[in-house]
Amino acid sequence: MLVFLVYCNLCQYHRIVLCLYVFRPPMLSQKRNPDDGDGPSDGDNPDDKRRKFRFWSVIQDAPSLQSMQQLLEPLIRKVVREEVELALRKYITRVQRNDGNDGKEICSSGSRCLQLKFVTGMSLPVFTGARIEGRDGSNLTVALVDTISGEVVDTGPQSSAKVEIVVLEGDFEGGGDNYTVEEFKNNIVREREGKKPLLTGDTFVSLKYGIGMVGEISFTDNSSWTRCRRFRLGARIIDDNVGTRVLEAKTASFVVRDHRGELYKKHHPPSLGDEVWRLQKISKDGVYHKRLSQEKIETVQDFLTQLYVQPSRLRNIFGPGMSTKMWEATIEHAQTCVLDKKIYVYKPRDLEQKSGVVFNVVGQVMGLLSDYQLMLTTWLSPHTNTGKKSTLLTMKILL
C-alpha cells in the first residue's frame, strides 16, 4: 500500500488530500522451486529470503509515474473545481451585498461604523389609535451611535440627517445587524388594501446633534393579519448625501391590539379616580369587581382606604378564591398609585389641640402629633411583614 499526500492552496483555502493506493502482491507459492537449490546454506534464514522476495515483488509491481498521474489527476481536478466554485460564490455574495447597500459600505476603512438606535423601549401593550410612547410615558427617541464606542455621534452630516419611522415584520431578525438595505426594505409592512396608512402621524424625524424625538404616531390596524402576528418599528436615514451607510434601527417585536381592548387596559400606575377593575387581577364585571361594588368600593381610592383602615375586611371580600399570590399582586399594583399630597390631622376633643393623628388621603397613618412635634411613622401594614419593628422619625413642625 502506497500513501500520497496532495496539498492544495487556492484563494486562501487549504485542503490536504490523502490518496491511498492499495494493491495486492502476487501470491507466493508455498512450495519451493527446484531451481532455488536443494536447501538453505549455513547461516541463511528462510524467512529472510521470503521477506526479500516479497519486497522486490512489491517494488516491481508498483505503479509507474504515469499511472500515478492518471490516478491523482481526477481527484486534484475535483478539489480545484470545488475551491474555485466556493471562492466565486463568496465573491458574488459580497458584490450583491455592496449593490444592496447602494454602493455604500457599512464600515469603510478609516471611518466610523454608524447605526441608528431606539434609546428607550416601547410602552406595552400597544393599541390601534393610541399614541406610541416610551416605557416612561415620554416620546420615543432615536439616536445615531458609533457601534464601536457606543457614543452618540453629534457631528458630521449624519448627525443632522432626516429619519423615517416605518413598520417592520415582527419576525425580521436580519441576522442581528447583518442585513442589506434591500432586506430591510423587503420587510417593511404596508397597509392592507383599502385601509389607511398603517402608521400615521409624525413619521419623519430630523436628527439634531445625533438625537431625534419621535412625535405623535399611532397604528391604524392591528397586527393579527401579518405572517407572524407581530410588528416592529424601524428607523432609517433617507438622506442620500450622508456617504457611509448608516445601519437601520429596529425595536423588539410586539403585538398591536384593536383599540377595543384598551377599554379593559390596566393603568400603570393607577390613579385615585380610576375604577377598581383597573387594578391587576380584578376583571371588569368579573366576580371580584361585583363583590367590591356591592361593598361600595368603586375606585382605587376606595380600595386603598379599605386596605389601610380595614385590611382584613377587604381581604374577606375577595374570599378564598383569590390566592395569596393574586392578593399580593393586586396590593402591589394599588400601592403604585400616586397619592394626593394633602395630609389630614385628627384631634380628639378630649385631648389638647397640640396632639393628634396625621394621615393621608387614603387613611394611611403618617405619624402622631404630640406637643407640637410630628413623629413620622413608617407603619407596616397587616398584609405585609408584620413581625418587624416600626421606624420612628421625629420632626419638629411649626403650627
Phi, psi and omega per residue, in radians:
M1 nan 2.230 3.104
L2 -1.921 2.506 -3.111
V3 -2.073 2.222 3.116
F4 -2.089 2.352 3.090
L5 -1.909 2.204 3.115
V6 -2.032 2.161 -3.095
Y7 -1.912 2.107 -3.108
C8 -1.968 2.372 3.094
N9 -2.293 1.875 -3.076
L10 -2.451 2.108 3.088
C11 0.935 0.710 3.102
Q12 1.166 0.308 3.034
Y13 -1.912 2.266 -3.035
H14 -2.011 2.428 3.044
R15 -2.475 2.448 3.010
I16 -1.946 2.104 -3.095
V17 -1.800 2.176 3.140
L18 -1.778 2.006 -3.119
C19 -1.888 2.275 -3.126
L20 -2.022 2.223 3.048
Y21 -2.006 2.013 -3.080
V22 -1.929 2.219 3.071
F23 -2.374 2.789 -3.086
R24 -1.946 2.088 -3.137
P25 -1.141 2.696 -3.123
P26 -1.122 2.566 3.141
M27 -1.181 2.350 3.129
L28 -1.683 2.384 -3.138
S29 -1.233 2.399 3.131
Q30 -1.337 -0.286 3.137
K31 -1.601 2.523 3.139
R32 -1.349 2.537 3.072
N33 -1.448 2.380 -3.139
P34 -1.037 -0.493 -3.136
D35 -1.200 -0.272 -3.080
D36 -1.311 -0.209 -3.117
G37 1.985 2.944 -3.085
D38 -1.288 -0.491 -3.103
G39 3.108 3.062 -3.126
P40 -1.219 2.477 3.071
S41 -1.401 2.909 -3.125
D42 -1.066 2.377 3.114
G43 1.480 -0.178 3.110
D44 -1.576 2.346 3.114
N45 -1.753 2.174 3.127
P46 -1.022 -0.606 -3.126
D47 -1.150 -0.634 3.110
D48 -1.129 -0.680 3.118
K49 -1.142 -0.679 3.130
R50 -1.109 -0.767 -3.131
R51 -1.088 -0.752 3.109
K52 -1.073 -0.732 -3.128
F53 -1.107 -0.761 3.138
R54 -1.138 -0.750 -3.119
F55 -1.050 -0.859 -3.116
W56 -1.186 -0.514 3.079
S57 -1.164 -0.707 3.126
V58 -1.120 -0.793 -3.131
I59 -1.053 -0.730 -3.120
Q60 -1.179 -0.551 -3.129
D61 -1.559 -0.058 -3.122
A62 -1.111 2.601 -3.114
P63 -1.178 2.582 3.099
S64 -1.292 2.985 3.119
L65 -1.049 -0.628 3.141
Q66 -1.171 -0.723 3.127
S67 -1.187 -0.593 3.067
M68 -1.093 -0.741 3.121
Q69 -1.083 -0.742 3.113
Q70 -1.111 -0.559 -3.135
L71 -1.301 -0.714 -3.028
L72 -1.512 -0.468 -3.034
E73 -1.007 -0.816 3.133
P74 -1.081 -0.661 -3.127
L75 -1.183 -0.733 3.108
I76 -1.136 -0.723 3.098
R77 -1.020 -0.725 -3.131
K78 -1.121 -0.749 3.136
V79 -1.120 -0.779 3.139
V80 -1.080 -0.745 -3.136
R81 -1.084 -0.741 3.138
E82 -1.119 -0.725 -3.118
E83 -1.193 -0.687 3.107
V84 -1.118 -0.762 3.121
E85 -1.085 -0.724 3.121
L86 -1.113 -0.754 3.118
A87 -1.113 -0.693 3.121
L88 -1.141 -0.711 3.134
R89 -1.087 -0.751 3.133
K90 -1.138 -0.662 3.138
Y91 -1.162 -0.759 -3.140
I92 -1.107 -0.719 3.119
T93 -1.083 -0.718 3.135
R94 -1.132 -0.700 3.116
V95 -1.144 -0.743 3.135
Q96 -1.094 -0.682 3.123
R97 -1.154 -0.671 3.098
N98 -1.147 -0.682 3.078
D99 -1.147 -0.685 -3.140
G100 -1.157 -0.423 3.108
N101 -1.604 0.298 3.137
D102 0.999 0.610 3.108
G103 1.342 0.096 -3.125
K104 -1.802 2.316 3.098
E105 -1.436 2.483 3.092
I106 -1.173 -0.804 3.116
C107 -2.349 1.620 3.106
S108 -1.407 2.739 -3.104
S109 -1.100 2.347 3.113
G110 1.425 0.047 3.140
S111 -2.128 2.927 3.141
R112 -1.456 2.690 3.043
C113 -1.654 2.038 -3.025
L114 -1.940 2.566 3.141
Q115 -2.646 2.479 2.996
L116 -1.441 2.542 3.107
K117 -2.516 2.516 2.980
F118 -1.428 2.082 -3.044
V119 -1.239 -0.731 -3.105
T120 -1.943 2.620 3.048
G121 -1.314 2.943 -3.098
M122 -1.552 2.610 3.051
S123 -1.405 2.178 -3.104
L124 -1.992 2.684 -0.041
P125 -1.347 2.910 -3.140
V126 -1.913 2.322 -3.129
F127 -2.115 2.655 3.088
T128 -1.129 2.451 3.117
G129 1.422 -0.209 -3.131
A130 -1.650 2.538 -3.130
R131 -1.114 2.336 3.102
I132 -1.444 2.177 -3.042
E133 -2.212 2.923 2.975
G134 -1.386 3.038 -3.082
R135 -1.083 -0.537 -3.117
D136 -1.617 0.202 3.127
G137 1.492 -0.005 -3.132
S138 -1.603 3.121 3.115
N139 -1.197 2.601 2.992
L140 -1.145 2.524 -3.104
T141 -2.158 2.335 3.081
V142 -1.952 2.351 -3.134
A143 -2.266 2.586 3.040
L144 -1.686 2.057 -3.042
V145 -2.142 2.709 2.994
D146 -1.499 2.076 -3.050
T147 -1.170 -0.338 3.139
I148 -1.421 -0.888 -3.086
S149 -1.595 -0.385 -3.107
G150 1.390 0.084 -3.103
E151 -1.587 2.683 3.100
V152 -1.243 2.353 3.127
V153 -1.583 1.896 -3.057
D154 -1.887 0.162 3.091
T155 -2.305 2.883 3.136
G156 1.604 2.928 -3.094
P157 -1.123 -0.520 -3.123
Q158 -1.200 -0.471 -3.063
S159 -1.253 -0.205 3.110
S160 -2.164 0.437 -3.091
A161 -1.344 2.908 3.099
K162 -1.675 2.340 -3.043
V163 -2.076 2.430 3.081
E164 -1.913 2.366 3.070
I165 -1.683 2.193 -3.096
V166 -2.240 2.961 3.084
V167 -1.825 2.299 -3.128
L168 -2.008 2.792 3.014
E169 -1.101 2.451 -3.094
G170 -1.167 -0.423 -3.127
D171 -1.671 0.228 3.109
F172 -1.383 1.812 3.109
E173 -1.662 -0.667 3.106
G174 1.185 0.418 -3.124
G175 1.041 0.728 -3.060
G176 1.413 -1.971 3.082
D177 -1.956 0.276 -3.077
N178 -1.819 1.415 3.106
Y179 -2.550 2.769 -3.103
T180 -1.629 2.954 3.063
V181 -1.046 -0.686 -3.120
E182 -1.143 -0.719 3.104
E183 -1.102 -0.702 3.094
F184 -1.087 -0.793 -3.137
K185 -1.093 -0.691 -3.092
N186 -1.177 -0.301 -3.128
N187 -1.784 0.127 3.052
I188 -1.320 2.308 -3.107
V189 -1.660 2.247 3.080
R190 -1.782 2.900 -3.137
E191 -1.200 2.730 3.067
R192 -1.212 2.730 -3.103
E193 -1.049 2.285 3.138
G194 1.464 0.028 -3.121
K195 -1.787 2.901 3.055
K196 -1.252 2.867 3.054
P197 -0.908 2.386 -3.014
L198 -1.062 -0.655 -3.138
L199 -2.100 2.145 -3.099
T200 -2.070 2.780 3.127
G201 1.940 -2.637 -3.094
D202 -1.473 1.434 -3.080
T203 -1.503 -0.004 3.090
F204 -2.039 2.370 -3.092
V205 -2.237 2.374 3.065
S206 -1.783 2.135 3.123
L207 -1.263 2.502 3.049
K208 -2.310 1.989 -3.046
Y209 0.980 0.646 3.048
G210 1.466 0.071 -3.101
I211 -2.278 2.411 3.102
G212 -2.371 2.426 3.115
M213 -1.726 2.191 3.118
V214 -1.342 2.303 -3.114
G215 -1.418 -2.647 -3.119
E216 -1.325 1.921 3.066
I217 -2.292 2.666 -3.136
S218 -2.734 2.783 3.092
F219 -1.565 2.534 3.074
T220 -1.803 -0.140 -3.098
D221 -2.509 2.657 3.116
N222 -1.391 3.079 -3.065
S223 -1.784 0.155 -3.039
S224 -1.224 -0.321 -3.053
W225 -1.626 -0.091 -3.127
T226 -1.442 2.998 -3.009
R227 -1.175 -0.494 3.118
C228 -2.078 0.093 3.082
R229 1.100 0.421 3.122
R230 -2.471 2.761 3.099
F231 -2.109 2.911 2.859
R232 -2.326 2.698 2.929
L233 -1.694 2.448 3.099
G234 -2.189 2.731 3.093
A235 -2.355 2.313 -3.133
R236 -2.433 2.577 3.073
I237 -1.421 2.306 -3.076
I238 -1.879 -0.054 3.078
D239 -1.281 2.458 -3.119
D240 -1.650 -0.092 -3.011
N241 -1.882 0.414 -3.091
V242 -1.601 -0.087 3.082
G243 1.417 -1.882 -3.126
T244 -1.084 2.427 3.133
R245 -1.131 2.388 3.066
V246 -1.798 2.153 -3.108
L247 -1.140 2.387 -3.081
E248 -1.251 2.785 3.094
A249 -1.780 2.668 3.031
K250 -2.631 2.509 3.139
T251 -1.514 3.064 2.969
A252 -1.204 2.766 -3.117
S253 -1.293 2.657 -3.115
F254 -2.677 2.847 3.119
V255 -1.742 2.400 3.036
V256 -1.880 2.062 -3.116
R257 -1.734 2.795 3.100
D258 -1.152 2.598 -3.056
H259 -1.092 -0.320 3.105
R260 -1.067 -0.542 3.120
G261 -1.202 -0.345 3.140
E262 -1.174 -0.399 3.117
L263 -1.082 -0.420 -3.114
Y264 -1.891 0.219 -3.065
K265 -1.225 2.417 3.041
K266 -1.408 2.498 -3.127
H267 -1.661 2.367 3.125
H268 -2.261 1.831 -0.075
P269 -1.464 2.836 3.073
P270 -1.332 2.793 3.069
S271 -1.885 2.858 -3.090
L272 -1.057 -0.603 -3.094
G273 -1.482 -0.074 3.125
D274 -1.117 2.562 3.035
E275 -1.147 2.630 -2.975
V276 -1.112 -0.446 -3.133
W277 -1.283 -0.071 3.020
R278 -1.275 -0.175 3.111
L279 -1.432 2.684 3.121
Q280 -1.057 2.513 3.061
K281 1.262 0.119 3.079
I282 -2.075 1.884 -3.106
S283 -1.486 2.530 3.106
K284 -1.109 2.240 -3.118
D285 1.099 0.291 3.080
G286 -1.453 -3.082 -3.091
V287 -1.065 -0.843 -3.093
Y288 -1.170 -0.655 3.108
H289 -1.092 -0.751 -3.135
K290 -1.163 -0.697 3.122
R291 -1.114 -0.741 3.120
L292 -1.143 -0.686 3.125
S293 -1.103 -0.653 3.114
Q294 -1.127 -0.478 3.130
E295 -1.686 0.295 3.100
K296 1.104 0.506 3.052
I297 -1.809 1.647 -2.998
E298 -1.809 -0.530 -3.047
T299 -2.093 2.990 3.087
V300 -1.117 -0.607 3.098
Q301 -1.117 -0.726 3.085
D302 -1.066 -0.721 -3.125
F303 -1.093 -0.834 -3.117
L304 -1.153 -0.633 3.118
T305 -1.087 -0.778 3.084
Q306 -1.126 -0.626 -3.114
L307 -1.084 -0.704 -3.091
Y308 -1.576 -0.423 -3.108
V309 -1.654 -0.831 -3.123
Q310 -2.338 1.228 -3.064
P311 -1.112 -0.634 -3.124
S312 -1.184 -0.643 3.103
R313 -1.127 -0.740 3.139
L314 -1.092 -0.721 3.140
R315 -1.128 -0.648 -3.137
N316 -1.213 -0.467 3.112
I317 -1.097 -0.685 3.129
F318 -1.252 -0.542 3.101
G319 1.363 3.106 -3.103
P320 -1.210 -0.214 -3.140
G321 -1.156 -0.425 3.098
M322 -1.615 2.097 -3.119
S323 -1.254 2.875 3.115
T324 -1.052 -0.671 3.140
K325 -1.124 -0.742 3.112
M326 -1.150 -0.716 3.139
W327 -1.055 -0.806 3.141
E328 -1.146 -0.622 3.110
A329 -1.137 -0.712 3.119
T330 -1.156 -0.750 3.129
I331 -1.105 -0.790 -3.118
E332 -1.075 -0.719 3.114
H333 -1.151 -0.764 -3.116
A334 -1.093 -0.625 -3.085
Q335 -1.324 -0.127 3.020
T336 -1.422 -0.052 -3.135
C337 -1.107 2.366 3.091
V338 -1.412 2.051 -3.044
L339 -1.554 2.753 3.021
D340 -1.143 2.519 -3.104
K341 -1.381 -0.051 3.134
K342 -1.178 2.523 3.012
I343 -2.208 2.728 -3.083
Y344 -2.210 2.602 3.129
V345 -2.140 2.242 3.067
Y346 -1.838 2.129 3.141
K347 -2.123 1.924 3.094
P348 -1.099 2.549 -3.080
R349 -1.173 -0.533 -3.078
D350 -1.425 -0.050 3.096
L351 -1.905 2.837 3.117
E352 -1.123 2.683 -3.101
Q353 -1.176 -0.246 -3.136
K354 -1.504 0.110 3.126
S355 -2.184 2.627 3.120
G356 3.025 -3.055 3.134
V357 -2.049 2.337 -3.133
V358 -1.858 2.284 3.124
F359 -2.508 2.865 -3.097
N360 -1.681 -2.932 -2.984
V361 -1.192 -0.366 3.134
V362 -1.842 0.266 3.064
G363 1.474 0.146 3.111
Q364 -1.366 2.181 -3.116
V365 -1.198 2.195 -3.122
M366 -1.733 -0.417 -3.134
G367 2.966 -3.098 -3.139
L368 -2.086 2.466 3.106
L369 -1.797 2.055 -3.113
S370 -2.432 2.069 3.099
D371 0.948 0.825 3.097
Y372 1.121 0.336 3.036
Q373 -2.095 2.389 -3.137
L374 -1.737 2.068 3.058
M375 -1.722 1.800 -3.131
L376 -1.336 2.245 -3.069
T377 -2.081 2.216 3.021
T378 -1.548 1.591 -3.065
W379 -1.348 2.518 3.031
L380 -1.720 2.138 -3.085
S381 -1.221 2.662 -3.118
P382 -1.073 -0.395 -3.092
H383 -1.526 0.004 3.117
T384 -2.056 -2.572 -3.076
N385 -1.296 1.732 -3.023
T386 -1.519 -0.231 -3.051
G387 -1.432 -0.173 -3.079
K388 -1.504 2.710 3.123
K389 -1.365 2.621 3.092
S390 -1.426 2.673 -3.128
T391 -1.821 2.231 -3.106
L392 -1.879 2.224 3.052
L393 -2.076 2.170 -3.096
T394 -1.723 2.308 -3.097
M395 -2.458 2.181 -3.129
K396 -1.454 2.279 -3.135
I397 -2.138 2.739 3.100
L398 -1.743 2.279 3.140
L399 -1.963 nan nan
